Amino acid sequence: MNLELQNLKRDFLRYAAASMLAQWIFALYSAVDGMFVARGVDEVALSAVNLASPYISFLFSVSLLFTAGTSTAASIYLGKGEKEKADRVVTQNLILLTLISAALTLIVLAMPERIAAFLGATELTMPYVRDYLLRLAPFSFGFVLSYAFEVLLKTDGRPRLATFAIILGCLIHCLLDIVLILHLGWGIKGAATATGTAQVLLVAAYILYFISPKATLRWHAAPPDWAELRRVFCLGLPAGLTEFSAGITTFLFNHMILRYLGEEALISYTVISYVNMIVVMGMAGIAQGAQPMISYYYGRGEEDAVRRLLQYTLLSAMALGTIAFALSQAGAGLLVGLFIRGELEPLRSSSAACFRVFAVSFLLVGLNVGASGCLAAIERAGRSFAVSLARGLVFIAASLWALTAVFGGTGIWWAATLSEALCLALSLPFLRKERPDTPGGVSAGRKR
């Protein structure tokens, strides 16, 4: 993996920065669609893109559900010098994801209206959401496989190349949005086509790398190994839930907002959800970038390196959250103005105020996302799963229910902060157990 133990901090920065940038670009795919749709169509279409966005989050989470565990297992095998096992687990992952993405495409094409209604489409937004899903569905394999290849490319020791490919894909996406939405007038269908085409081109680029002599991980077909698949699934489940947490959060918020505040407030949350996705995925990128390094040294038995990497990951995620909070407080009006036209000043002002309240959660989210990723990297799958499930579903749902019951619609904007605070009470004890002076720490975990 081209790692140097004597330069651990530099290697961490190299992997984490590349992965964080890649995650931000992934998050920007939806945000770019939203900006062009808001300018090229209207704010109702912008709400429709937001309503459909949990499907994209679901595709990415399915990819990471298996690929994160695959990356962990492959990194451990590489650390032990068992390359053939690493190749087999990677090949099995790609075959499985191809089959899953084909099944998802068929499901969406068979019942687009039912899925759109489940996502929260109203009579006003239904045509937009249905059209977006129908045009996006054939590209499902592109979303699933592009994310998988991006993670595996970092496992292969090429984080910078992964970042370059993602940047190129984003530029293609923006260019296609300009052509299809603004010049050809394809509207929301053009947004879906641009997004999907960019993902498919990325998959083609990744395949070219992995069949080249430069790749370490190679195709190695073998009969299905169900025990290995179960291990990969358990290791990847926390990361998959973390990835999908943005989609689950968007889904729950959309339904609560429509119930308590109405469709205009949904436009406000659309802007908030884009920024929230960028922040959370940036933190997930730090954890994912560190994951192959942590797993590699964990496989080699380098316990001090593992502990140092855990510290780097958590501190970096917390720092990013603090920066995001500060920027959100100072630049809420500017961010909202990217999506909502100037003539809708009351909506812009109210959206900025709601955004500043929601952004308080950024101060806490880094520790929770970092904790889940770090625990999974050292095969603490149960603890990692507990943090991810609590953060991505249980606590956010409970917070929304409790705060709206007490404060009505205004409580919605504080729900994320309460959810992250509750999750922190769960994740901190787990992290303490991995300290070097704790009997259940890293070294003890390797001996079990």
CORJO-V958034 format. One line per field, one symbol per residue. ss: DSSP state (H for helix, E for strand, C for the rest). phi: phi as a letter, one per 40 degrees, with the letter a starting at -180 (. if undefined). psi: psi as a letter, one per 30 degrees, with the letter a starting at -180 (. if undefined). A space follows every 50 residues. Layout:
ss: ???
phi: ???
psi: ???
This chain:
ss: CCCCHHHHHHHHHHHHHHHHHHHHHHHHHHHHHHHHHHHHCCHHHHHHHH HHHHHHHHHHHHHHHHHHHHHHHHHHHHHHCCHHHHHHHHHHHHHHHHHH HHHHHHHHHHCHHHHHHHHCCCCCCHHHHHHHHHHHHCCHHHHHHHHHHH HHHHHCCCHHHHHHHHHHHHHHHHHHHHHHHHHCCCHHHHHHHHHHHHHH HHHHHHHHHHCCCCCCCCCCCCCCCHHHHHHHHHHHHHHHHHHHHHHHHH HHHHHHHHHHCCHHHHHHHHHHHHHHHHHHHHHHHHHHHHHHHHHHHHHH CCHHHHHHHHHHHHHHHHHHHHHHHHHHHHHHHHHHHCCCCCCCHHHHHH HHHHHHHHHHHHHHHHHHHHHHHHHHHCCCHHHHHHHHHHHHHHHHHHHH HHHHHHHHHHHHHHHHHHHHHHHHHHHHHHHHCCCCCCCCCHHHHHHC
phi: .gbbccbccccccccccccccccccdccdcccdcccccccbacccccccc cccdccccccccdcdcccccccccccccccgbcccccccccccccccccc ccccdcccccacccccccchcccccddcccccccccdccdcccccccccc ccccccgbccccccccccccccccccccccccccgcgccccccccccccc ccdccccdcccccccccbcacaddbcccccccccccdcccccccdcccdd dccdcccccbbgcccccccdcccccdccccccccccccccdccdcccccc gccccccccccdccccccccccccccccccbdccccccbbcccbcdcccc cccccccccdcccbcccccccccccccbgcccccccccccccaccccccc ccccccbgcccdcccccccccccccccccccccccccbdccdcccccc
psi: ghkjefheeeeeeeeeeeeeeeeeeeefeeeeeeeeeeefcafeeeeeee efffeeeeeeeeefeeeeeeeeeeeeeeefgieeeeeeeeeeeeeeeeee eeeeeeeefeieeeeeeefgkaeefeeeeeeeeefeefgeeeeeeeeeee efeeefgheeeeeeeeeeeeeeeeeeeeeeeeefhfbfeeeeeeeeeeee eeeeeeeeefglffkeklkikllkjeeeeeeeeeefeeeeeeefeeeeee eeeeeeeeeeflfefeeefeeeeeeeeeeefeeeeeeeefeeeeeefeef gieeeeeeeeeeeeeeeeeeeeeeeeeeeegeeeeefffklefheeeeee eeeeeeeefefffffeeeeeeeeeeefghieeeeeeeeeeefeeeeeeee eeeeeefbeffeffeeeeeeeeeefeeeeeeefglfgkfgaeeeeff.
